Amino acid sequence: MVLDKSIFAKKKIVLGITASIAAYKAASICSRLTNMGAKVIPVMTPNAQNFIGPLTFSSISGNKTIVEQFVNQDKIYHISLSHSADIFLIAPASADIISKLSYGVCDNFLTTSAVSASCPVLIAPAMNESMYLDPVVKKNISRLKEEGKYFFIGPKTGNLACGEKGLGRLEEEDVILERLGELLSYSKELKGKKVIITAGGTREFIDTVRYISNRSSGKMGYALAEEAFFRGAKRVLVVSAARDLPRPYGVEIKYVEGSSKMKKEILKVFEDSDITIMAAAVSDIVPKKKYDFKLEKKNGILSKIKFKENENILSCLSENKKRGQYLVGFAAENGINVRKVLEKVKDKSIDMMVANDISKEGIGMESDYNRVEIIRKDGTVKKLARDRKRVIARGIWDEVIKDLD
């Protein structure tokens, strides 16, 4: 295996070391990364010191090894460090540390900085086979994989410290470093790009109290925004009709109510954007008139409420799209019909449609899960199996980036 050493040059890498007999192998990883030009910041759990000393990593890396939780510098260091790192590597990772990360237990500097990291976190487990295969540990690994920023490498089968042979040995250094290099490239795929994403179901007001809307939670749009920032986008703006979701780190949010305000906010920045993803569920119909008071039932409310077809924001954007801009639409369907979706983009400058089946339970609107089909204008289809929306977002961005390349 030929490792591209140049990718590590001038990269800031946090190296986490936990309480495992394989901790001594982290010294070699630290040495190789340092020799390839990386700035390595070693972070040890207190119990890791039972296997190897902090001085070893300080001497190799040229940077002070962090062990204590509350020894901070000018800034809150577990935040400033993790937000400035290009990547986070935990090798070896014990069952204890994996389980703590899975549940957000921040009781030492390593877990606190890993949880707050906005860069990829690569975890290389090392433990006895019975521990690695324990259902709780496996579940915790699965939980972390679903979150979007945690990636795993290994373990491998071989002789274990306890004298047994089985699955649990730390993966080979070359394999770990190769995967680390891949993730460093991955986190820069959208470097310099300005991204607009819409999210949530619009509210179209009838009067000062009533409105029509839909069940869209905005979770898919927010997942796409998180992934865009994660991949190094210069700016990620979410024009959101959803107000009750946590704001993703590094992402700008502009809140709107109705589709007219959503269109207005998008058009303010659309000309200067590179990629726009219309993940919001924009109402197909709107009231012909909005009343600035509450309509009373006794005054013939039903006779006063009339609707009209709403303007299609996606079509508007396709008409204003410039060369080099990339435009993605979403289609919520009762059963995915590729021909039907393609009809929506016929004669329009839309690069990709993402269709999800809203007739299925447990996916789509309001759910944390989705299953989609990515449809390009030439009729090619990429199916993404049911998974958490953050993982689906990764798959959608994978396809967008293929086209950009």
C-alpha positions as a Markdown table, in Angstrom:
| # | Residue | x | y | z |
|---|---|---|---|---|
| 1 | Met | 0.0 | 0.0 | 0.0 |
| 2 | Val | 1.4 | 3.4 | -1.1 |
| 3 | Leu | 0.4 | 6.1 | 1.4 |
| 4 | Asp | 0.1 | 9.7 | 0.1 |
| 5 | Lys | 2.1 | 11.5 | 2.7 |
| 6 | Ser | 1.4 | 15.0 | 1.3 |
| 7 | Ile | -2.2 | 14.9 | 2.5 |
| 8 | Phe | -1.0 | 15.0 | 6.1 |
| 9 | Ala | 1.3 | 18.0 | 5.7 |
| 10 | Lys | 0.2 | 21.0 | 7.9 |
| 11 | Lys | -2.9 | 19.2 | 9.1 |
| 12 | Lys | -3.9 | 19.5 | 12.7 |
| 13 | Ile | -4.7 | 16.0 | 14.0 |
| 14 | Val | -5.9 | 15.2 | 17.5 |
| 15 | Leu | -4.7 | 11.8 | 18.5 |
| 16 | Gly | -6.7 | 10.2 | 21.3 |
| 17 | Ile | -5.2 | 7.3 | 23.3 |
| 18 | Thr | -7.3 | 5.2 | 25.7 |
| 19 | Ala | -6.7 | 2.6 | 28.3 |
| 20 | Ser | -5.8 | -0.4 | 26.1 |
| 21 | Ile | -2.7 | -2.6 | 26.0 |
| 22 | Ala | -2.4 | -1.4 | 22.3 |
| 23 | Ala | -1.7 | 2.1 | 23.6 |
| 24 | Tyr | 2.0 | 1.6 | 22.8 |
| 25 | Lys | 1.1 | 1.3 | 19.1 |
| 26 | Ala | -0.3 | 4.9 | 19.2 |
| 27 | Ala | 3.3 | 6.1 | 19.8 |
| 28 | Ser | 4.3 | 4.8 | 16.3 |
| 29 | Ile | 1.2 | 6.3 | 14.7 |
| 30 | Cys | 2.1 | 9.7 | 16.4 |
| 31 | Ser | 5.6 | 9.4 | 15.1 |
| 32 | Arg | 4.6 | 8.7 | 11.5 |
| 33 | Leu | 2.0 | 11.5 | 11.4 |
| 34 | Thr | 4.6 | 14.0 | 12.8 |
| 35 | Asn | 7.2 | 12.9 | 10.3 |
| 36 | Met | 4.7 | 13.4 | 7.5 |
| 37 | Gly | 4.3 | 17.1 | 8.5 |
| 38 | Ala | 1.2 | 16.9 | 10.6 |
| 39 | Lys | 0.7 | 18.8 | 13.8 |
| 40 | Val | -0.3 | 16.1 | 16.3 |
| 41 | Ile | -2.0 | 17.0 | 19.5 |
| 42 | Pro | -2.0 | 13.9 | 21.8 |
| 43 | Val | -4.9 | 13.5 | 24.2 |
| 44 | Met | -4.9 | 10.7 | 26.7 |
| 45 | Thr | -7.6 | 9.4 | 29.1 |
| 46 | Pro | -6.4 | 9.3 | 32.7 |
| 47 | Asn | -6.5 | 5.5 | 32.7 |
| 48 | Ala | -4.4 | 5.3 | 29.5 |
| 49 | Gln | -1.4 | 6.4 | 31.7 |
| 50 | Asn | -1.5 | 2.9 | 33.2 |
| 51 | Phe | -0.2 | 1.6 | 29.8 |
| 52 | Ile | 2.1 | 4.4 | 28.5 |
| 53 | Gly | 3.2 | 7.8 | 29.8 |
| 54 | Pro | 2.3 | 11.3 | 28.4 |
| 55 | Leu | 5.9 | 12.2 | 28.1 |
| 56 | Thr | 6.3 | 9.7 | 25.3 |
| 57 | Phe | 3.7 | 11.5 | 23.1 |
| 58 | Ser | 4.9 | 14.9 | 24.1 |
| 59 | Ser | 8.5 | 14.0 | 23.0 |
| 60 | Ile | 7.4 | 12.5 | 19.7 |
| 61 | Ser | 4.9 | 15.1 | 18.7 |
| 62 | Gly | 6.6 | 18.2 | 20.1 |
| 63 | Asn | 3.3 | 19.2 | 21.7 |
| 64 | Lys | 2.1 | 18.9 | 25.2 |
| 65 | Thr | 0.0 | 15.8 | 25.9 |
| 66 | Ile | -3.4 | 16.7 | 27.3 |
| 67 | Val | -4.7 | 14.5 | 30.1 |
| 68 | Glu | -6.5 | 16.7 | 32.6 |
| 69 | Gln | -10.0 | 17.9 | 31.9 |
| 70 | Phe | -9.8 | 21.3 | 33.4 |
| 71 | Val | -6.3 | 22.5 | 32.5 |
| 72 | Asn | -7.3 | 25.1 | 29.9 |
| 73 | Gln | -5.4 | 27.7 | 28.0 |
| 74 | Asp | -6.6 | 31.2 | 27.0 |
| 75 | Lys | -9.8 | 29.7 | 25.5 |
| 76 | Ile | -12.0 | 26.8 | 26.6 |
| 77 | Tyr | -9.5 | 24.4 | 25.2 |
| 78 | His | -11.6 | 21.3 | 24.6 |
| 79 | Ile | -13.8 | 23.4 | 22.4 |
| 80 | Ser | -11.1 | 25.5 | 20.6 |
| 81 | Leu | -9.0 | 22.5 | 20.0 |
| 82 | Ser | -11.8 | 20.3 | 18.5 |
| 83 | His | -13.1 | 23.2 | 16.4 |
| 84 | Ser | -9.7 | 23.9 | 14.9 |
| 85 | Ala | -8.7 | 20.3 | 14.2 |
| 86 | Asp | -8.8 | 18.9 | 10.7 |
| 87 | Ile | -9.5 | 15.4 | 12.0 |
| 88 | Phe | -9.7 | 13.4 | 15.2 |
| 89 | Leu | -8.2 | 9.9 | 15.6 |
| 90 | Ile | -8.8 | 7.7 | 18.6 |
| 91 | Ala | -6.4 | 4.8 | 18.4 |
| 92 | Pro | -6.7 | 2.6 | 20.4 |
| 93 | Ala | -10.3 | 3.0 | 21.4 |
| 94 | Ser | -11.5 | 1.0 | 24.4 |
| 95 | Ala | -15.1 | -0.3 | 24.9 |
| 96 | Asp | -15.4 | 2.3 | 27.7 |
| 97 | Ile | -14.6 | 5.3 | 25.4 |
| 98 | Ile | -16.9 | 4.0 | 22.6 |
| 99 | Ser | -19.8 | 3.6 | 25.0 |
| 100 | Lys | -19.2 | 7.1 | 26.6 |
| 101 | Leu | -19.2 | 8.7 | 23.2 |
| 102 | Ser | -22.3 | 6.9 | 22.2 |
| 103 | Tyr | -24.2 | 8.4 | 25.1 |
| 104 | Gly | -22.4 | 11.8 | 25.2 |
| 105 | Val | -20.7 | 11.1 | 28.5 |
| 106 | Cys | -18.1 | 13.9 | 28.8 |
| 107 | Asp | -16.1 | 13.0 | 31.9 |
| 108 | Asn | -12.6 | 13.5 | 30.6 |
| 109 | Phe | -10.8 | 15.8 | 28.0 |
| 110 | Leu | -10.9 | 13.1 | 25.3 |
| 111 | Thr | -14.6 | 12.5 | 25.4 |
| 112 | Thr | -15.4 | 16.2 | 25.8 |
| 113 | Ser | -13.3 | 17.3 | 22.8 |
| 114 | Ala | -14.5 | 14.4 | 20.6 |
| 115 | Val | -18.2 | 15.1 | 21.3 |
| 116 | Ser | -17.7 | 18.8 | 20.5 |
| 117 | Ala | -15.6 | 18.1 | 17.3 |
| 118 | Ser | -16.9 | 19.4 | 14.0 |
| 119 | Cys | -14.5 | 17.3 | 12.0 |
| 120 | Pro | -14.5 | 13.6 | 11.2 |
| 121 | Val | -13.7 | 11.3 | 14.1 |
| 122 | Leu | -12.0 | 8.1 | 13.2 |
| 123 | Ile | -12.2 | 5.4 | 15.9 |
| 124 | Ala | -9.9 | 2.3 | 15.9 |
| 125 | Pro | -11.2 | -0.2 | 18.5 |
| 126 | Ala | -8.9 | -2.5 | 20.4 |
| 127 | Met | -10.2 | -4.9 | 23.1 |
| 128 | Asn | -10.9 | -8.6 | 23.8 |
| 129 | Glu | -13.2 | -10.3 | 21.3 |
| 130 | Ser | -15.9 | -11.0 | 23.9 |
| 131 | Met | -16.0 | -7.3 | 24.7 |
| 132 | Tyr | -16.1 | -6.2 | 21.1 |
| 133 | Leu | -18.9 | -8.7 | 20.3 |
| 134 | Asp | -20.9 | -7.8 | 23.3 |
| 135 | Pro | -24.4 | -6.7 | 22.1 |
| 136 | Val | -24.2 | -3.4 | 24.1 |
| 137 | Val | -20.8 | -2.5 | 22.6 |
| 138 | Lys | -22.0 | -3.4 | 19.1 |
| 139 | Lys | -25.1 | -1.3 | 19.6 |
| 140 | Asn | -23.0 | 1.7 | 20.8 |
| 141 | Ile | -20.8 | 1.4 | 17.7 |
| 142 | Ser | -23.9 | 1.3 | 15.5 |
| 143 | Arg | -25.3 | 4.4 | 17.2 |
| 144 | Leu | -22.1 | 6.3 | 16.6 |
| 145 | Lys | -22.0 | 5.3 | 12.9 |
| 146 | Glu | -25.5 | 6.7 | 12.5 |
| 147 | Glu | -24.5 | 10.1 | 13.8 |
| 148 | Gly | -22.6 | 11.1 | 10.7 |
| 149 | Lys | -19.2 | 12.3 | 12.1 |
| 150 | Tyr | -17.9 | 9.0 | 13.6 |
| 151 | Phe | -16.1 | 6.5 | 11.4 |
| 152 | Phe | -14.6 | 3.1 | 12.4 |
| 153 | Ile | -11.6 | 1.2 | 11.2 |
| 154 | Gly | -11.0 | -2.4 | 12.4 |
| 155 | Pro | -10.4 | -4.3 | 14.6 |
| 156 | Lys | -8.7 | -7.3 | 13.1 |
| 157 | Thr | -8.3 | -10.9 | 14.1 |
| 158 | Gly | -5.1 | -12.0 | 15.8 |
| 159 | Asn | -3.4 | -12.8 | 19.1 |
| 160 | Leu | -4.9 | -10.7 | 21.9 |
| 161 | Ala | -3.2 | -9.5 | 25.1 |
| 162 | Cys | -5.1 | -11.9 | 27.3 |
| 163 | Gly | -3.5 | -14.8 | 25.4 |
| 164 | Glu | -6.5 | -15.7 | 23.4 |
| 165 | Lys | -6.9 | -15.4 | 19.6 |
| 166 | Gly | -9.9 | -13.6 | 18.2 |
| 167 | Leu | -11.4 | -10.3 | 16.8 |
| 168 | Gly | -10.1 | -7.3 | 18.7 |
| 169 | Arg | -6.6 | -6.4 | 17.7 |
| 170 | Leu | -5.9 | -2.8 | 16.7 |
| 171 | Glu | -6.0 | -2.5 | 12.9 |
| 172 | Glu | -2.6 | -2.2 | 11.2 |
| 173 | Glu | -1.0 | 1.3 | 11.2 |
| 174 | Asp | -0.9 | 1.5 | 7.4 |
| 175 | Val | -4.6 | 0.8 | 7.2 |
| 176 | Ile | -5.5 | 3.3 | 9.9 |
| 177 | Leu | -3.4 | 6.0 | 8.2 |
| 178 | Glu | -4.8 | 5.3 | 4.8 |
| 179 | Arg | -8.4 | 5.7 | 6.1 |
| 180 | Leu | -7.3 | 8.8 | 8.0 |
| 181 | Gly | -6.0 | 10.2 | 4.7 |
| 182 | Glu | -9.3 | 9.4 | 2.9 |
| 183 | Leu | -11.3 | 11.2 | 5.6 |
| 184 | Leu | -9.0 | 14.3 | 5.3 |
| 185 | Ser | -9.8 | 14.4 | 1.6 |
| 186 | Tyr | -13.5 | 13.8 | 2.4 |
| 187 | Ser | -13.7 | 16.8 | 4.7 |
| 188 | Lys | -12.5 | 19.2 | 2.0 |
| 189 | Glu | -14.7 | 18.0 | -0.9 |
| 190 | Leu | -16.9 | 21.2 | -0.7 |
| 191 | Lys | -14.1 | 23.6 | 0.1 |
| 192 | Gly | -14.9 | 27.1 | -1.2 |
| 193 | Lys | -18.5 | 26.2 | -2.1 |
| 194 | Lys | -21.5 | 28.3 | -1.0 |
| 195 | Val | -24.5 | 26.1 | -0.3 |
| 196 | Ile | -28.2 | 27.0 | 0.2 |
| 197 | Ile | -30.6 | 24.4 | 1.7 |
| 198 | Thr | -34.3 | 24.8 | 2.4 |
| 199 | Ala | -36.0 | 22.8 | 5.2 |
| 200 | Gly | -39.3 | 22.2 | 6.9 |
| 201 | Gly | -42.9 | 22.6 | 5.9 |
| 202 | Thr | -44.1 | 26.1 | 5.0 |
| 203 | Arg | -47.0 | 27.7 | 6.8 |
| 204 | Glu | -49.4 | 29.6 | 4.6 |
| 205 | Phe | -51.6 | 31.8 | 6.8 |
| 206 | Ile | -55.3 | 32.1 | 6.3 |
| 207 | Asp | -55.8 | 34.6 | 9.0 |
| 208 | Thr | -53.9 | 35.7 | 12.2 |
| 209 | Val | -54.5 | 32.3 | 13.8 |
| 210 | Arg | -55.0 | 29.6 | 11.1 |
| 211 | Tyr | -52.7 | 28.3 | 8.4 |
| 212 | Ile | -52.2 | 25.3 | 6.2 |
| 213 | Ser | -49.0 | 23.3 | 6.3 |
| 214 | Asn | -47.7 | 19.8 | 6.1 |
| 215 | Arg | -45.9 | 17.2 | 8.3 |
| 216 | Ser | -42.4 | 18.0 | 7.2 |
| 217 | Ser | -40.1 | 18.3 | 10.2 |
| 218 | Gly | -37.1 | 19.8 | 8.5 |
| 219 | Lys | -34.8 | 17.0 | 9.7 |
| 220 | Met | -33.7 | 16.0 | 6.2 |
| 221 | Gly | -32.7 | 19.6 | 5.3 |
| 222 | Tyr | -30.8 | 20.0 | 8.5 |
| 223 | Ala | -29.0 | 16.7 | 8.0 |
| 224 | Leu | -27.9 | 17.9 | 4.5 |
| 225 | Ala | -26.7 | 21.2 | 6.0 |
| 226 | Glu | -24.6 | 19.4 | 8.7 |
| 227 | Glu | -23.0 | 17.2 | 6.1 |
| 228 | Ala | -22.2 | 20.1 | 3.8 |
| 229 | Phe | -20.4 | 21.9 | 6.6 |
| 230 | Phe | -18.7 | 18.6 | 7.6 |
| 231 | Arg | -17.3 | 18.4 | 4.0 |
| 232 | Gly | -15.8 | 21.8 | 4.2 |
| 233 | Ala | -18.3 | 24.1 | 2.5 |
| 234 | Lys | -17.4 | 27.8 | 2.8 |
| 235 | Arg | -20.9 | 28.9 | 3.7 |
| 236 | Val | -24.0 | 26.8 | 4.5 |
| 237 | Leu | -27.3 | 28.7 | 4.7 |
| 238 | Val | -30.5 | 27.0 | 5.7 |
| 239 | Val | -33.7 | 28.8 | 4.8 |
| 240 | Ser | -35.9 | 27.1 | 7.3 |
| 241 | Ala | -39.6 | 26.9 | 8.0 |
| 242 | Ala | -38.8 | 24.6 | 10.9 |
| 243 | Arg | -38.0 | 26.4 | 14.2 |
| 244 | Asp | -37.8 | 23.6 | 16.8 |
| 245 | Leu | -34.6 | 21.8 | 15.6 |
| 246 | Pro | -31.2 | 22.5 | 17.1 |
| 247 | Arg | -29.0 | 24.7 | 14.9 |
| 248 | Pro | -26.1 | 22.7 | 13.4 |
| 249 | Tyr | -22.7 | 24.0 | 14.3 |
| 250 | Gly | -21.2 | 26.3 | 11.6 |
| 251 | Val | -24.5 | 26.6 | 9.7 |
| 252 | Glu | -26.4 | 29.9 | 9.2 |
| 253 | Ile | -30.2 | 29.8 | 9.7 |
| 254 | Lys | -32.7 | 32.2 | 8.2 |
| 255 | Tyr | -36.2 | 31.4 | 9.6 |
| 256 | Val | -39.3 | 32.0 | 7.4 |
| 257 | Glu | -43.0 | 31.1 | 7.7 |
| 258 | Gly | -44.5 | 31.0 | 4.2 |
| 259 | Ser | -43.3 | 30.1 | 0.7 |
| 260 | Ser | -43.2 | 33.8 | -0.4 |
| 261 | Lys | -40.7 | 34.7 | 2.3 |
| 262 | Met | -38.7 | 31.5 | 1.6 |
| 263 | Lys | -38.4 | 32.5 | -2.1 |
| 264 | Lys | -37.4 | 36.1 | -1.2 |
| 265 | Glu | -34.6 | 34.9 | 1.2 |
| 266 | Ile | -33.3 | 32.4 | -1.4 |
| 267 | Leu | -33.2 | 34.9 | -4.2 |
| 268 | Lys | -31.2 | 37.3 | -2.0 |
| 269 | Val | -28.2 | 34.9 | -2.2 |
| 270 | Phe | -29.0 | 32.5 | -5.0 |
| 271 | Glu | -26.9 | 34.3 | -7.6 |
| 272 | Asp | -23.8 | 34.0 | -5.4 |
| 273 | Ser | -24.4 | 30.4 | -4.5 |
| 274 | Asp | -22.8 | 27.2 | -6.0 |
| 275 | Ile | -25.3 | 24.5 | -4.8 |
| 276 | Thr | -28.9 | 24.8 | -3.9 |
| 277 | Ile | -30.9 | 21.9 | -2.4 |
| 278 | Met | -34.7 | 22.4 | -2.1 |
| 279 | Ala | -35.4 | 19.9 | 0.7 |
| 280 | Ala | -38.3 | 22.0 | 2.1 |
| 281 | Ala | -41.9 | 20.8 | 1.7 |
| 282 | Val | -43.3 | 24.0 | 0.1 |
| 283 | Ser | -47.1 | 24.1 | 0.1 |
| 284 | Asp | -48.7 | 23.4 | -3.3 |
| 285 | Ile | -51.6 | 25.7 | -2.5 |
| 286 | Val | -52.0 | 29.0 | -0.7 |
| 287 | Pro | -55.0 | 31.1 | 0.4 |
| 288 | Lys | -56.1 | 33.6 | -2.2 |
| 289 | Lys | -56.4 | 36.2 | 0.6 |
| 290 | Lys | -54.8 | 36.4 | 4.1 |
| 291 | Tyr | -57.0 | 38.1 | 6.6 |
| 292 | Asp | -55.4 | 40.4 | 9.2 |
| 293 | Phe | -57.8 | 39.3 | 11.9 |
| 294 | Lys | -59.3 | 36.0 | 13.1 |
| 295 | Leu | -62.2 | 34.8 | 11.0 |
| 296 | Glu | -65.3 | 34.0 | 13.0 |
| 297 | Lys | -67.4 | 30.9 | 12.3 |
| 298 | Lys | -70.6 | 32.8 | 12.6 |
| 299 | Asn | -69.5 | 35.2 | 9.8 |
| 300 | Gly | -69.4 | 32.5 | 7.0 |
| 301 | Ile | -65.8 | 31.4 | 7.4 |
| 302 | Leu | -66.0 | 28.7 | 4.8 |
| 303 | Ser | -67.3 | 31.1 | 2.1 |
| 304 | Lys | -64.3 | 33.4 | 2.8 |
| 305 | Ile | -61.5 | 30.8 | 2.5 |
| 306 | Lys | -60.4 | 30.1 | -1.1 |
| 307 | Phe | -57.2 | 28.7 | -2.3 |
| 308 | Lys | -55.0 | 29.0 | -5.4 |
| 309 | Glu | -52.1 | 27.0 | -6.8 |
| 310 | Asn | -48.8 | 28.2 | -5.3 |
| 311 | Glu | -45.8 | 29.4 | -7.3 |
| 312 | Asn | -43.1 | 26.7 | -7.8 |
| 313 | Ile | -39.9 | 28.0 | -6.2 |
| 314 | Leu | -37.8 | 25.2 | -7.7 |
| 315 | Ser | -39.0 | 26.2 | -11.2 |
| 316 | Cys | -38.2 | 29.8 | -10.5 |
| 317 | Leu | -34.7 | 28.9 | -9.5 |
| 318 | Ser | -34.1 | 26.8 | -12.6 |
| 319 | Glu | -35.1 | 29.7 | -14.7 |
| 320 | Asn | -32.5 | 32.0 | -12.9 |
| 321 | Lys | -29.8 | 29.4 | -12.7 |
| 322 | Lys | -26.4 | 30.3 | -14.2 |
| 323 | Arg | -23.8 | 28.1 | -15.7 |
| 324 | Gly | -21.8 | 26.3 | -13.0 |
| 325 | Gln | -24.6 | 26.3 | -10.4 |
| 326 | Tyr | -26.0 | 23.0 | -9.2 |
| 327 | Leu | -29.7 | 22.6 | -8.3 |
| 328 | Val | -31.4 | 19.8 | -6.5 |
| 329 | Gly | -35.1 | 19.3 | -5.9 |
| 330 | Phe | -37.1 | 17.0 | -3.6 |
| 331 | Ala | -40.2 | 15.1 | -4.4 |
| 332 | Ala | -42.5 | 13.5 | -1.8 |
| 333 | Glu | -44.4 | 10.7 | -3.6 |
| 334 | Asn | -46.9 | 8.0 | -2.7 |
| 335 | Gly | -44.8 | 5.3 | -4.2 |
| 336 | Ile | -41.8 | 6.4 | -6.3 |
| 337 | Asn | -42.5 | 6.6 | -10.0 |
| 338 | Val | -39.3 | 7.6 | -11.9 |
| 339 | Arg | -41.2 | 8.8 | -15.0 |
| 340 | Lys | -43.5 | 10.9 | -12.9 |
| 341 | Val | -40.5 | 12.6 | -11.2 |
| 342 | Leu | -38.8 | 13.1 | -14.5 |
| 343 | Glu | -41.9 | 14.9 | -15.8 |
| 344 | Lys | -41.3 | 17.5 | -13.0 |
| 345 | Val | -37.9 | 18.4 | -14.3 |
| 346 | Lys | -38.7 | 18.2 | -18.0 |
| 347 | Asp | -37.4 | 21.3 | -19.8 |
| 348 | Lys | -36.0 | 22.7 | -16.6 |
| 349 | Ser | -32.4 | 23.3 | -15.5 |
| 350 | Ile | -32.6 | 21.0 | -12.5 |
| 351 | Asp | -29.6 | 18.7 | -12.1 |
| 352 | Met | -31.1 | 16.1 | -9.7 |
| 353 | Met | -34.3 | 15.1 | -8.0 |
| 354 | Val | -34.5 | 13.2 | -4.7 |
| 355 | Ala | -37.7 | 11.2 | -4.3 |
| 356 | Asn | -38.9 | 9.7 | -1.1 |
| 357 | Asp | -41.9 | 7.5 | -0.6 |
| 358 | Ile | -44.2 | 9.2 | 2.0 |
| 359 | Ser | -46.7 | 6.3 | 1.9 |
| 360 | Lys | -44.3 | 4.0 | 3.9 |
| 361 | Glu | -44.3 | 4.0 | 7.7 |
| 362 | Gly | -41.2 | 4.9 | 9.6 |
| 363 | Ile | -39.5 | 7.0 | 6.9 |
| 364 | Gly | -39.9 | 10.5 | 5.4 |
| 365 | Met | -41.9 | 13.2 | 7.1 |
| 366 | Glu | -41.4 | 13.5 | 10.9 |
| 367 | Ser | -39.2 | 10.4 | 11.0 |
| 368 | Asp | -35.5 | 10.3 | 11.8 |
| 369 | Tyr | -35.2 | 7.8 | 8.9 |
| 370 | Asn | -35.6 | 8.0 | 5.2 |
| 371 | Arg | -35.3 | 5.9 | 2.0 |
| 372 | Val | -34.8 | 7.8 | -1.3 |
| 373 | Glu | -34.2 | 7.4 | -4.9 |
| 374 | Ile | -31.8 | 9.9 | -6.5 |
| 375 | Ile | -32.9 | 10.6 | -10.1 |
| 376 | Arg | -30.9 | 12.5 | -12.7 |
| 377 | Lys | -32.2 | 14.1 | -15.8 |
| 378 | Asp | -30.9 | 11.3 | -18.0 |
| 379 | Gly | -33.1 | 8.8 | -16.1 |
| 380 | Thr | -30.3 | 7.1 | -14.1 |
| 381 | Val | -31.4 | 6.2 | -10.6 |
| 382 | Lys | -29.4 | 5.7 | -7.4 |
| 383 | Lys | -31.3 | 4.0 | -4.6 |
| 384 | Leu | -30.4 | 4.7 | -1.0 |
| 385 | Ala | -31.7 | 2.1 | 1.4 |
| 386 | Arg | -33.6 | 3.0 | 4.6 |
| 387 | Asp | -31.2 | 4.7 | 7.1 |
| 388 | Arg | -30.9 | 7.7 | 9.4 |
| 389 | Lys | -31.3 | 11.0 | 7.6 |
| 390 | Arg | -27.7 | 12.0 | 8.3 |
| 391 | Val | -26.5 | 8.9 | 6.5 |
| 392 | Ile | -29.0 | 9.5 | 3.7 |
| 393 | Ala | -27.7 | 13.1 | 3.5 |
| 394 | Arg | -24.1 | 11.7 | 3.1 |
| 395 | Gly | -25.3 | 9.5 | 0.2 |
| 396 | Ile | -27.0 | 12.5 | -1.5 |
| 397 | Trp | -23.9 | 14.6 | -1.2 |
| 398 | Asp | -21.8 | 11.7 | -2.6 |
| 399 | Glu | -23.9 | 11.8 | -5.7 |
| 400 | Val | -23.8 | 15.6 | -6.0 |
| 401 | Ile | -20.0 | 15.6 | -5.6 |
| 402 | Lys | -19.7 | 13.0 | -8.4 |
| 403 | Asp | -21.4 | 15.4 | -10.7 |
| 404 | Leu | -19.3 | 18.4 | -9.6 |
| 405 | Asp | -16.1 | 16.3 | -10.2 |
